[in-house]
């Protein structure tokens, strides 16, 4: 579509020059923007990964520090004599304060400690708490014993996430949580009997301390960072899952566990969101730190930049197009006049060449004697005529049907264009088989001169007829022209051209008999000898007598018999019969004028000239019939005044039955026992209006009164007035009243308001 637009543009030359630069620039911008987008995206991912990896490694170091601190604390406490007393001997309750102070000092030194347990196999000493010493049966954190009794899975120096009762809430009686999560660091002697821990130090590290460590390592509202153990259990809070949730069945955890890398990143769907997942392993406990960030958040600035780039490219394209058209116009204008003048000269040269060629061909057709074959060949070469003078020829004469209408409907220029188009159709179809030339002889004639090399080619053959029919169909389809064909006899030399043309022209007049779109060949004509023709005096007398008596139907029948009989003979006989019929009709008219004081508008010479232009017998007979009927009407109009009473009856019928949609000229004619055509002409002659228009006027007068004086709908009024078609009613109403029915009603109401006395 763009290509067609450019090629049809008057500035196509310069658009073709500027357009490649424009398209190249656009292509470079698009390629560059796509390349930069990919690189920026990779860079953004690299930056995010490095940042998140650093944050996770900081968190990992915090976990390692916490582990080392807990290990150091547990080791220190294990070798502390005070703690040793609690581990390996029963202590006096009087000394509980000393031991509690010792544990308090450890808790104060390490604020991340939530509580400390000392277990000696029988009793457990806990700080803080409501009491200091408990046995296995009454200790509130009974879950610790389950852990201590499972030393095959829980090793010394390990850390376990547990949910325990909040000892602080019991001491302060505050609105603190009843249960909290802690990381229990277990330290016990490796010498264990019966698979159970006998002596152990349990450091309960607050979960909040680790959570704060993660938060300070870069967690924001757009990403989530959490710790997960090797079993897939969450060891820290996550915005989508509570702590201690098992997420080992999620695709990203499975992918992380399957990776052998200590740190890395993934891009995958996480909980229905396209996400960028960064992970790293801690140096202790076989934990993994995971950070998940929505991918669109990472590339949002890049997408914004990409959209701005595309917007810039679009604006650039639009501006470039506008500038291209502007500069193209400015560049083209100086040479536009030169191109136009060149085109005019080229067109004039072609037209002059065409007219000279046609003048030569017409002269060749209309000239009896021709020059030598060599001279003709020289002229053929000059005008690029492909005919061979030494070969045989056939002539096809094309005549335009309905030539009078053709002249009336088209001006001289349009007629020339249509004939030129017909020439093109003929040349395109005939060129498939024959060498030929189309010659524009007269306004209604085109002569096709066909060249062939096979001797004895008959003028009528199946191939030629098929081509002629194809030409007729295409002329009707594309030019809406009806054409008739007349074929000549085959002739050997161009010396016979004029003679064959005149013979073919005579044959073409038989279109009068065969009608429109006829194909006339010499062998088609079944013509009787002229010497056998005898003019039918009896039919002629019958025709004239019937005319004098006003019996036009009988006159028409006699006329038809005379013409049909004459059409079996030559065109000369038929033409002379038509002239003789005109003379007989004139004699009958003279008798009518003398006997009935009529004045008939009939001039023999004018009618004869009109008759010569009519192209078919059917139209000639129709014209005669019209004359006969008008004579009959003239005669009838001079008879007594019965027609006055007849027209009054017709008017009365119309006034009474106008609301009947079926009321028409035919129905009224049937009621008064007259032919519709006769009644119609009689009515129009005396009323100076056609009966159909009179009926419509009566209906419109009634409709106008009802519209102005009643509140009935327009459709009801239309139907009561005898109209069936709404569009027809509105068209007639506006033509008569100058406004639509609704406007007419509105005007009538306004007039009534302005003149209430009326």
SEROTI-432533 format. One record per residue (C-alpha): z, y, x. Coordinates in steps of 0.02 Angstrom, whole numbers, plus 32768, in hexadecimal, padded with zeros to 4 digits. Each point is the difference from the previous one (the first is absolute). Last residue first. Layout:
! residues N
ZYX ...
This chain:
! residues 758
825186247473 809580727FE5 80517FB4809B 7F7A80498073 80467FF580B2 805A7F5B7FDC 7F667FB67FA9 7F9180348092 80767FAB807A 7FFB7F5F7F99 7F4280037FFD 7FF8801A80BC 80737F69801D 7F987F947F8C 7F5E8032805B 80557FDF80A9 802D7F507FC6 7F507FE27FBC 7FB2803880A7 7FAD80AA800B 7F50804A7FEE 7FF77FD97F47 7F587FA47FFB 7FF57FB880B0 80BC7FE58006 7FF97F9B7F5F 7F677F9B8038 80527FCD80A6 80AA7FDC7FB0 7FAF7F917F7A 7F977FA1807F 809A7FE3806F 80657FC47F6B 7F787F877FC8 800C7FC67F49 7FDB80A07FA2 7FF380037F42 806A80997FD7 80957F977FCB 7FF97FAA80AA 800380A58061 808A80447F8F 806B7F668023 7FE0800F80BD 802880BB7FFF 80A77FDE7FAE 802380477F53 805C80A57FF7 7F8580527F88 7FA680A77FEE 7FA9802180A6 7FDE7F4B8031 7FCB7FD47F4E 7F8780937FF5 7FB57FD880AB 7FEA7F477FD5 7FA2802B7F5E 7F8C8076805D 7FE97F7D808A 7FCF7F787F83 7F7F80707FAC 7FBC803080AC 7FF67F498035 7F9B7FD47F65 7F8980928021 7FED7FCD80B6 7FD17F4F7FCD 7F8780427F7B 7FA38068807F 7FFC80BA7FE2 7F7B80777FBE 80327FD17F4D 7F4E7FEC7FBE 7FA97FB68098 809D7FA8803D 80177FA87F5A 7F497FCA7FF6 80037FC080B3 809C7F9A7FE1 7FC27FC07F58 7F5D7FC3804D 80597FAD8093 80827FAE7F91 7F807FBA7F87 801F80327F4D 805A7FAB7F6E 8083808A7FE1 80947F8D8025 7FA97FAA8092 7FD880A8804E 80B880307FF2 80377F61805C 7F7C80188089 802580B9801C 80B87FDB8015 80A47FE47FA3 805A7F6E8052 8094806D8031 802280247F47 805880A87FF6 7F5780567FE2 7FEC7F9E7F5E 800280877F79 7FB78094805F 7F7F7F8C8051 7FCB7FB27F5B 7FF280AD7FB2 7F93803C808F 7F8D7F697FE9 7FF680217F46 7FD680B68021 7F7C7FC7807B 7FAF7F917F7D 8005808A7F7B 7FA580738077 7F8A7F738030 7FC97FEA7F4D 7FB580AC800B 7F507FC47FE8 7F8F7FCD8093 7FE280708093 808B7FB48065 7FB07F557FEA 7F6280388056 805E804A8093 80677F62800C 7F647F948000 7FB3806C8088 80A07FF18065 7FFA7F437FEC 7F4B7FF78039 8022806B809A 80977F978030 7F977F637FEB 7F7980498071 808380228087 80467F517FEE 7F507FB8800F 7FE3806180A1 80AB7FCB8042 7FD97F497FE2 7F5480158049 804C803380A6 7FF28093807C 7FF3809A7F91 7FAD808C8064 7F547FED7FAD 8051800D7F54 804980AA8028 7F5380408030 7FBB7FB97F5D 808B80507F9D 7FDD80A9804D 7F467FEE7FDF 80167FC67F4D 807D80857FCC 807B7FCF7F77 8088806D7FB5 7FDE7FD67F49 7FF0808E7F82 80017FB77F53 7FAD80477F65 80037F537FB0 7F487FD37FEF 7FB68066808E 808A7FDD8080 80017F487FD3 7F427FF48012 8007805780AA 808B7F888036 7F927F697FD3 7F7180468068 8076801D8093 803D7F4C7FF3 7F4B7FC28006 7FDE8069809C 809E7FC18053 7FCE7F4D7FDA 7F5780208052 8057803C809D 806F7F658002 7F677F917FE6 7FA780558093 80947FDB8071 80077F4A7FCB 7F457FEB801F 800F804D80AD 809A7F968025 7F997F657FE5 80147F907F6A 80947F9E7FB9 805F80A47FE7 7F8280337F7A 80417F7B7F86 80B48032801D 7FD580B77FE7 7FA67FE67F59 80887F8B7FBD 808A807C8030 7FA6808F7FA8 7FEE7F9A7F60 80B97FD48004 803280B5801F 7F96803E7F6E 80537F7F7F8D 80AC803F8038 7FC880B77FEF 7FD57FF77F47 7FF080BC7FE1 7F617FEB7F98 7F95805D807F 804C7F98808C 7FDD7F5E7FA3 7F4B80337FE4 7FED802980BA 80467F578037 7F9F7F9B7F82 7F6080598034 801F7FD680B8 802A7F4C7FD2 7F5B7FF17FA2 7F9C8054808D 80397F808080 7FA2803A80A1 7F917F75803F 80197FB880AF 7F897F7A803F 7FA380788073 80A38025805C 80127F4E803F 80AC7FB57FE3 808D801A807A 80777F79803B 804280658092 80727F9B806F 7F747FD4807B 7FEF80B8802C 80B980098028 807F80727FAB 80BB7FE7801B 805A80617F76 80A580588018 7FDE80677F63 7F837FC87F7D 7F717F828002 7F8B80667F90 801480B18044 801E7FB080A9 7F467FDD7FF0 7FE980AA8051 80237FAD80A7 7F597FA47FF8 7FA180A48008 806680328099 7FD97F588050 7F45801D7FE7 800F80B08049 80617FBD8095 7F847F73801D 7F6F807D800A 806180728075 802F7F728075 7F587FA68005 7FD0804980AB 80AD7FC4803B 7FB97F508011 80177F527FB6 804280167F51 80857FA27F9C 800180337F49 807A80857FCE 80B47FEA7FC6 8056806D7F7E 80BC80148002 807880557F86 80A0805D802D 80A880247FAF 8071806D806B 80BE7FFB8006 7FF7802280BB 806F7F748046 7FFD7F7A7F79 7F5C802B7FA8 7FA0801580A3 80527F628044 7FCB7F997F68 7F4E80438001 7FEE7FDF80BB 803C7F4D7FEB 7F827FE67F73 7F75803F8072 80377F8C808D 80027F697F8D 7F53802E7FBC 7FBA800A80B1 80477F56802F 7FC47FAC7F60 7F4E803C8010 7F9880827FA4 7F8280638067 7FB57F628044 7FF97FEC80BF 7F4A7FD38028 800C801980BA 80AA7FF38054 801A80978070 806580707F8D 801980BC7FF0 8052804C7F66 7FE280B17FC4 808D80367F8C 7FD480927F8D 808B80677FB4 7FDD80577F5B 806180717F88 7FF580A28063 7F5A7FD6804F 7FC27F978092 809C7FE4806C 7FBB7F798074 806B7F6D8039 7FB97F9F8095 7FFA7F44801B 800D7F70807A 803A7F717F96 808E7F817FF1 80AF80478021 7FB580AE8009 7FE07FF87F44 80BB80087FD7 8033808D8076 7F6180637FE2 80127FF97F42 80B880348007 7FD8808E807A 7F72803F7F93 80767FFF7F6A 807A806B8064 7F75807B8027 7FD380027F48 80B680287FD7 800680888084 7F6080517FC1 80407FFF7F4E 80A2804F803B 7FA2808D8055 7F8F80217F6A 808F80057F83 803E7F667FA5 80267FD77F4A 7F66804C7FAD 7F847FBC807D 80477F4F7FF2 800880107F43 7F4580247FFF 7FE17F72807B 80537F7B7F95 7FB67F7B8074 7FD2802A80B3 7F5C7FAF8033 7FE87F918098 7F4E7FD28036 7FED7F64806C 7F647FF38070 7FC77F698063 7FA7800680A6 7F9F7F95807B 8006801680BD 7F90806D806E 805F80A17FDB 80A67FB3803D 809480597FB1 80988032806B 7FEE80BB7FE3 8053805B8093 7FB580A87FCB 7F928013809A 7FDF7F45800E 7FBF7FFA7F4D 7F95809A8023 7FB07FA98095 7FE77F627F99 7FA480667F7B 7F8D804A8084 7FDD7F53804A 7FDD7FB97F53 7F7F80867FE6 8018808D7F86 801D7FE67F48 7F9880227F66 804B800B7F52 8095806E802B 80997FF97F8D 805B7F74805D 7FDF804480AF 803180AE7FC9 80A37FBC7FBB 80227FA380A4 7FDD809C8069 806C806D7F90 808D7F80800A 7FFA7FFF80BF 7FFD80BE8007 809480087F88 80667F838066 7FDC805980A6 802F80A77FB4 809F7FB67FBA 802D7FB480A9 7FDE80A3805C 806080647F7F 80947F8B8013 7FFB800E80BE 7FF480BD7FF7 809280077F88 80667F89806C 7FDD806B809B 8032809C7FA4 80A17FAD7FC8 80257FC380B1 7FE580AF8048 806E804C7F79 808B7F878029 7FF5802580B9 807980948003 806B7FB57F72 80277F5C8056 807D803B8081 806880637F85 7FF87F747F82 80327F7F8080 808B8073803B 804B80077F52 7FE47F497FD9 80507FCA80A3 808E807D7FE9 80287FB87F56 7FF47F4E8040 806C802A8097 808380517F93 80087F677F91 80057F888093 80868065805C 806A80087F62 7FF27F427FF2 80287FEA80BA 809880717FF1 803D7F9E7F6A 7FE77F5F8062 806580498090 808A80397F8B 80077F527FB7 800C7FB480AE 808A807A8034 80617FD27F64 7FE27F4A8025 8042801980B2 8099805A7FBF 80217F737F86 7FE47F798083 80B47FCC801D 8035801D7F4C 7F6C7F977FC2 803F7F6F806E 80AB7FF67FAE 80837FEA808C 80657F618020 807A7FF48093 80487F578035 808B7FD8807E 800E7F49802A 809F7F9E8025 80117F6F807B 80B9802C801D 7FDF806B809A 7F70805B8055 7FBE80397F59 7F4F7FD67FCB 7F8180857FD0 7F9B80247F63 7F83807F7FBB 7FAF7FE97F56 7F7780777FC1 7FEE7FEF7F44 7F827FED7F72 80787FF57F6E 80127F6D7F87 80A87FC68044 7FBC800980B1 7F437FF08014 7FD07FF980B6 7FEF806280A0 80667FAF808A 805E803F8099 804C7FBB80A1 809D7FD6805F 80457F60804D 7F587FAB7FEB 7FFD7F4A7FCD 7FCA802C7F50 80247F807F79 80A680537FD8 7FA780A77FE7 7F797FB17F92 80837FA77F97 806280A17FEF 7F5E805A7FCB 7FD07F7E7F7F 80A87FFC7FA8 80547F547FF4 8088802A8080 8040808E7F95 80B17FBF7FE6 806D808C7FBC 80A180208064 7FF280BB7FE5 7FAB80377F60 7F4180057FF5 7F8880907FDC 804F8091805F 803F7F898088 80B47FF4803A 80287F9D809B 800F7F4A8036 7F737FC27F8E 7FF17F44800C 7F5B7FBA8042 804C7F698058 7FE4804E80AD 8063809A7FCD 7FBE809D7FAD 802780B48029 7FBC80937F9B 7F9180988007 7FA8804A7F67 7F7B8085800B 7FD180997F9B 80AF80427FDC 802B7FFE80B8 80467F868080 7FF5804B80AF 80887FB0806A 809180637FB7 7FEF7F9B7F61 80057F59805D 80A2802E805C 804A803E7F5F 7FDD7F557FB3 80537FAB8095 809D80677FE9 7FFD7FE67F45 80057F448014 80AE8013804B 80287F86808E 807D7F777FD7 80457FC280A8 803E7F4C7FF3 80697FBA808E 80107F447FFB 80787F6F8021 7FEF7F507FBA 7F4A80017FCD 7FCE7F627FA8 7F937F6F8038 80977F8A8017 8034805B80A1 7FB4809C8047 8001802F80B8 7F80808F7FFA 808C807A7FDF 7FD6807B7F77 7FA880A57FE6 7FA880227F5C 7FB380AA7FD8 800280177F43 7F7B807B7FC4 8047804F7F64 7FCB80157F4B 807B804C7F85 80637FC97F6A 807780627F91 7FA480A18022 807180968010 8048805D7F6D 80A7800A8059 809A7F8F8000 8017803480B7 80337F558042 7F9C7F937F89 7F64806A8010 80117FF980BD 80037F417FFF 7F507FF97FB3 7FE67F4B7FCE 7F767FAD8068 7F427FEA7FF9 7FC37FB380A2 7F78801C8082 80247F908096 8004803080B8 80077F7F808A 806B8005809D 803F7F4F7FDB 7F857F947F9F 7FE67FEE7F46 7F917F6D7FD5 80657F72804C 809B806C7FF3 80047FF27F43 80BD80047FE1 800C80B2803E 7F7D803A7F82 80517FAB7F6C 80A68046803D 7FBD80B07FFF 7FD37FEE7F48 80B880027FD0 800880BA801A 809A801A7F8F 806E7F90806B 807A7F9F7F91 7FD67F498023 7FC7800C80B4 80A080558036 801D80B88008 8052807C8078 7FF780BD7FFF 801280287F4A 7FAE80807F90 7F6F8008807C 7FBD8055809B 800A7F9A806A 80017F457FE9 80687F768050 7FC87F527FCF 80747F6C7FFD 7FE67F49801F 7F6F7FEC807E 803080968067 7F9580867FAD 800580B88031 7F9A806C7F87 7FCA80B4801E 7FC0807D7F7D 7F7580807FDE 7FD7801A80B6 7F7C8088801E 808E80748031 801E7FA480A5 80958052805A 805D80167F5C 7FE47F4B7FD0 803E7FC380AA 809C806D7FF3 80207FC37F51 7FFC7F4B803F 8086802A807E 806480617F81 7FF97F697F8E 80427F91808B 809280728025 802880127F46 7FFC7F457FEA 808B7FEC8082 808A7FE77F82 7F957F7A7FAE 801B7F928096 7F647FB6804A 7FBB7F507FF5 7F9B7FD48096 7F507FEC8043 7F9180867FB3 808280827FCE 80537FF780A9 7F55800E8053 7FE380A27FA1 8098804C8051 7FD57FB880A9 7F51804E7FFB 7F837F85804A 7FB17FDD7F56 800A80B87FD2 7F9980318096 7F817F787FDC 7FF380347F49 7FED80B6802E 7F7D7FDB8084 7F9E7F927F88 800B80827F75 7FC680868078 7F747F928040 7FC87FD87F4F 800B80B67FC9 7F9F80358099 7F7D7F7B7FD9 7FF6803A7F4B 7FEE80B5803A 7F7A7FC8807B 7FA37FAD7F72 800F80A17F9A 7FB5805F8091 7F797F7A800D 7FDC80177F47 7FEF80BC8014 7F8F7FEA8098 7F947F817FA2 7FF880777F6D 7FC3808E806E 7F877F938061 7FBC7FB37F60 7FEF80A77FAA 7FA6804B8096 7F8C7F6A8010 7FDB80037F46 7FDA80BA8009 7F8F7FE48097 7FA27F747FA8 7FEA80707F67 7FCB8092806C 7F7F7F908054 7FBC7FBE7F5B 7FFA80AF7FB5 7FAE8044809C 7F747F817FF6 7FE7801E7F45 800180BD801B 7F837FF0808E 7F8C7F917F9E 800980727F67 7FE6809E8066 7F6F7FB48061 7FAD7FC67F5E 801280AB7FB2 7FB480518099 7F707F858001 7FE1801C7F46 7FF880BC8018 7F917FF5809A 7F8D7F857FA6 7FF880747F67 7FCA809C805E 7F507FC5802F 7FD87FA47F5F 804980927FA0 7F87806E8060 7F677FA07FC7 80447FDC7F52 800E80B77FD1 7F9E7FEC7F5D 80787F757FCD 7FA97F647FBE 801E7FA180A2 80B680338003 80227FC97F4D 7FA27F5E8019 80677FD9809B 80A2802C7FA8 7FD37F887F72 
